Amino acid sequence: MAKNQLVSPFLKWVGGKRQLIYEIMALKPARFGTYYEPFVGGGAVLFHLQPRRAVINDANGELINVYNVIKTQLNDLVADLKTHENNADYFYALRALDRQPAYADLPDLRRASRFIYLNKTCYNGLYRVNSAGEFNTPFGRYKKPNIVNEPTLKAVSDYLNDAEITVLNTDYETALAGAARNDFVYLDPPYHPVSPTSNFTGYVQGGWNADDQVRLRDVCDRLHARGVKFLLSNSAVPLIKELYAAYDVRTVKATRAVNSAADKRGVVDEYLIRNYDD
């Protein structure tokens, strides 16, 4: 299946990997079976790689709903996206829907359209929810946000339908249960904070701490024992280097453009960690 250059992220996403894509591609295995991405997020690596067989997953059910709607209801989604208005009153009215009991009954199509609209029009593209799971990023006041990127949405829909892609919304370890020898897993988990104030896991309720990082390392150890090839990205902090001391840990430079605080954006060190040589 030939690559389609229009297949690319349709959302702006915290921790998106477009700025590291060439470093990641340089370290991917030369050959592998099924591709797994259990923290798919905005899908930059998936869409650049465009594997024929893949299992993708994310803990964010609203995000995964968008993937499924793009795959199965593209035309209706594009039509609904065209009805949105770029003004603060409309934004806050739509944002407030998840505070209402009736939100649970909102059709998947409308939820996906709302998700994309909020992502394109909120401040700095920062998808963030509070402890109750309610979207709480303010209006961005952009003059001409690209709410309806129809060519990209169509290309992504075609790829999700033409390739053999399984889309999951479950625990990452469960999503990796079928990974076998010579399959390839790319893991982009919530990063361990580089300082007490830098942690951001607000794209889902709850968050990650050191115990979660240890659990992920244990999952990677089990993948390694099964002959699964994995490549993992995380922050360049002592805990992560210590946890993955048995593997190939490389430092790369990444540009962080999505952050609620301007002084937290810019070039930072990150780790790319792998368990194979080819």
Secondary structure, 3 states (H helix, E strand, C coil): CCCCCCCCCCCCCCCCCHHHHHHHHHHCCCCCCCEEECCCCCCHHHHHHCCCEEEEECCCHHHHHHHHHHHHCHHHHHHHHCCCCCCHHHHHHHHHHHHCHHHHHCCHHHHHHHHHHHHHHEHHHCCCECCCCCECCCECCCCCCCCCCHHHHHHHHHHHHHCEEEEECCCHHHHCCCCCCCCEEEECCCCCCCCCCCCCCCCCCCCCCHHHHHHHHHHHHHHHHCCCEEEEEEECCHHHHHHCCCCEEEEEEEEECCCCCHHHCEEEEEEEEECCCC
